[in-house]
Amino acid sequence: MHFLEFEKPIAELEGKIAELRHMSDADGVNIAEEVSRLEGKVDKDLKATYAKLTPWQKTQVARHPDRPHCLDYVGALISDFMPLAGDRNYSEDAAIIGGLGRFRGRSVMILGQEKGRDTETRLTHNFGMARPEGYRKAKRLMELADRFGVPVITFVDTAGAYPGVGAEERGQAEAIARSIETSLDLRVPVICVIIGEGGSGGAIALATGNKVLMLEHSIYSVISPEGCASILWRDGDQAKSAAEALKLTAQDLDRLDVIDGIISEPVGGAHRNTQAVYQLVGDTLERHLDELLKLEGGQLRARRRDKFIAMGRVPDRK
């Protein structure tokens, strides 16, 4: 397992547990009691550490290389998944996953950013940073879902839209804006889950939903801490300070009414118990989907628009 900088004491304990188990296997020595004691200490330390993570530490957890990605959630929660490709204009963009499938017996349209797991897949998916054709594909699939009355579920996990010259030449900002516009206009339920990083317009292009949910240790911000630090302080080493100032944690955004709920993660983060987090996400999606499917299309659209218009509004002072 990959351990983060602040997890070093836990890593040392788990290393000792592995050594003891190896000794037990090799020498036939019964050291179960010592292993059990150390495992209890690991659990205790994990709970204490993860109960007081700083915004910068949460940023590190949200980017953890072992954290489940979009395709992991699709594989765990969606049956009969049929990928749909291309924007019918320029090309296919593998950074955005899209397709039809069944979620607990219901037909749904799935959209999400996929970062990739190793060097080859990260390059294939461009580290989850979509080009304009990715957002135009998302727009096309959302319109298809609307036409057939199929709810939309999105899994958001991106550092942001790809900032390359070619992407800008092909209308990156316009493609993102069109994706947001389409999301606001849908007459079907839209539920968005930020599973890792929610970075800038590249995230909100797929996160304009009736319900926007965040995993407990995910982040959601207009810019990355490193990007903010380089602009404000002209010093990337100030990323920790930027993370504090940006209010990018799920807890901050819940207090600010930017999101609609937080999905708990297993102790130690989603990467430590993927099956548990899949169950938690699935149960939360099902609950919200049951609620939204009771509403008529016009209500869904009006409530979605009103929710986003209200963000940041300052109450009148009398």
N, C-alpha and C positions, 0 to 999 in steps of 0.2 A: 504494500500500500504506500502511496505517496503521502508524506506528512508535510504539513505546512510549518513555517518557521515557529509559530506560537505553539505548535503541537509537539515540540521536541521532548519535553518531559514524558508525554504519553508514548511517544515513539520509543524511548528508552525502556519503558515498562513493557511494552509489547515485544520489544526485542528480547528482554529477559524471559518472557513467557515462551517465546519461540525456542529459545535455547534450552529451557527446562523441558519442554515437550520433546525436543530432539534427544536430550539425555535420557528421558524416560523410555522413548522408543528404542534407543540404542542399547541401554544397559538394563532394561527391565526394572528400573528403580521407580517406586511409587512416590511421586511428588505431587499428587493431585491436590493435596491441601495447600501447598505453597502456590501452585498455579491458580487455584480458586481465590486465594488471598490477593494475589496480584491482579487478577481479573476484576475483583471488586474494587481495587484501588483505581484501575483504569476507568471503570464506569463512573466512579465518584469524581475523578479528575476531569473526565469528559463533560459531565454535567456542569461542574463548576466553571470550566473554561468556556463552554458554549453558552452559558447563561449570561455572560458579561462580555461578549465580543464587541470590539470597537467597529465603527463603520469600515475602516480599512481592512480589518480582519474578516468582516463579512464579505467584502469585495474579493478577498482571496478565496474564501469558501465558495462563493458564487462562480469563480473561475476554476475551481478544482478540476484537474485533468480526469479524475475518476467520476465526476458528477454525471448523473444520467442526462443524456441529450434528447433532442426531439425524437429521433428514430427509436430510442429506447422506450419512451412513453408510448409511441405508436405501436411498437411491438408488444408491449405489455397490456395496453388498454383497448386497442382497436383490432377487431377481427375483419377478415375479408377486405383488407386494405388494398385499394387499387390506385397506384400513383398516376397522376395526370401531369403532363409535362408541356412546357412551351407557352410563350405569350402570344402566339399566332401573329407575331409582328417581326421579331428579330431572332430570338433563340431561346433555348432552355437555360435556366439558371439553377444549378444544383444547390445553391446556398439556401433556397427556400424549397421545403418539402410540401407537396400538396396532393390531395387525392380524396376519394370517397372510401368510406368504411363503415363498420358498425360498432357503436359504443354501447355495450350492454343491451343489445337488441335493437337499438335505434340507428337509423341511417344518419351519418354526419359527414360534413366536409371538414377535413383536417388541413391545417396550414401551420407551418412553423419553420424556424431557422435551425439548420443543422450545422454544427461546428466541425464535426469529424472527430475521430478517436485517435488516429495515428497520423504520421506524416502524409501518407498517401491519401487518406480520406479527408484530412484537413485541407489539402491542396484541391481535391475534387470539389469540396463544398466551400472553398474560399474562406475557411474559418468562420462560416456563418454570416459573412458580410455580403449582402445581396447587391446586385447591379440593377439597373432600371427594369430589365426584362424579368427579374424575379418579382418585383412589385407589380408589374403588369400581369404576370401570371397569377399572382394572388388576387388581383382585381377581377380577372377573368373567372377564376374559380369561385369567388364570392358571388359574382353575378349568376353563375350556374347554380349555386346553392339556393339563391333567392328564387330563381325561376322554378325550381322543383320543390321549394318549401323545406329545404334541409338545413338544420342548425349548423352553425360554424363553430368549431373549436380550434383555438390557436395556441401553440406552444412557442413562447418568445424567448430567444436566447441568442443575442447578438451584441457585439461591441458597438455596432452601428452599421449604417450603409457603407458600401465600398466607395472610398473617396478617389478612385483612380480617374485619370484624364478621360479615358473612353467612356466611363460611366457618366461623367459630367456632360460630355458631348452628346450622349444619348438621352439626356433629360432626367437625371437622377432625382432632383427635387420635385419635378412635375410628376414623376411616377409615384413617389411617396405620397404626394398630396392627393393624387387620384385614388390611391389605395385607401387613404383615410376617408376621402369623400364617399367612396363606395361603401365602406364599413358603416358610415353614419346613415346611409340611405337604405340599408337592408331591412326587410320586413320579417326576417327570421332571427331567432336567438343567436347572439354572438357571445361566447365565453372565452376569455383570454387568460392564460396562465403564464406568468413570468417564472421560468424554471431555473434560470441562471442569471445572465446579464440582460438587462433591458436598456440598451444604449441609444439615446437620441431618437431622431425621426425614423431611423431604421427599425426601431422597436415599435414605436407608436403606430407605424403603418400596419402592423398586425395586432395592435393592442387597443383598438378603438371598439370596445365591446360593451354590451349591457352589464356584464360582470367582468371586472379586471381583478384577478387574484394573483398573489405572489407567494412563492414558497418562502418559508421563514428566513432563510439565509440567502435569498436572492437580492439583487439590487436593480434599481430603475432610476435613470437620471438623464438629463439633457446632454450630458457629456461625461466622459470617463474622468476619474480623479486625475490621471496623468495629463489628459488634455487640458483640464481646468487649471492644473498647476503650471503647465507650460505657458498658458495665456496670461494668468493673473500674476504669477510670481516669476515667470520665465525660468522656472527651475523644477524639473520633474521630481526632485527629491521631496517636494512639498505635497506629494500625492496624498499622504496621510491627512494633512490639514485640509486639503480639498475635499476628501471623502467626508470629513466631519461637517464641512460647510454646506455640502450639496444636499444633505438630508436624503440620501439615496437608499436607506434601508427600508425594508417592508414595514417596520414599526413606525418610522418617521412618516412614511407615505400614508399609512392607515390613519394616523393622527391628523394628517392634513386633508383627509378625504379624497385623495387622489386615486386610491384603490378601494375595492369593495370587500376585501377580506384577505387574511393570511392563512396559508395552509401549513400546519406544523410539520417539522421534519424530525426524523429519528434523532436521538442523541448522537452528536458527532457529525451531523449533516446527512444529506440525502445519499451521498456516496458510500456511507457505512452500512446502510440497510436499504438497498434499492427496492426490494419487494414491498417493504413497509410503506415507502413513499409512493409507490405506484398505487397501492390500496388507498392511501389517504387522498391522493389526487383524484382517483377514480370516484371515490365516495362523494367528494366535494363537487366534482363536475356533475354527477348524477343528481345531487340535491338541487343545485342551481338550475339544471336543465329542466327538471320536473316543475320548478317554480315558473320559469320563463315560458314554457310551452303552454301555460294556462292563459297567456296574454295574446291578444290579437295583434296582427302585424303592424298596424298603425301605432298601437300603444308601445310596442317594442322599439320602433323607430323613434317616436317622440321622447320616450324616457332616455334612450341612449343619447340623443342630441342634447336634451336638457341637462343630463349629467355632465357632459363635457363643457357645455357653455357655462355651467355654474362654477367650474373649477377656477380658483383664484379670485373669485368675486369677493369684494370687500363690502360687508354690510353697511348700509347707510347709517350715518351718525346723526342723531337728533338732539 
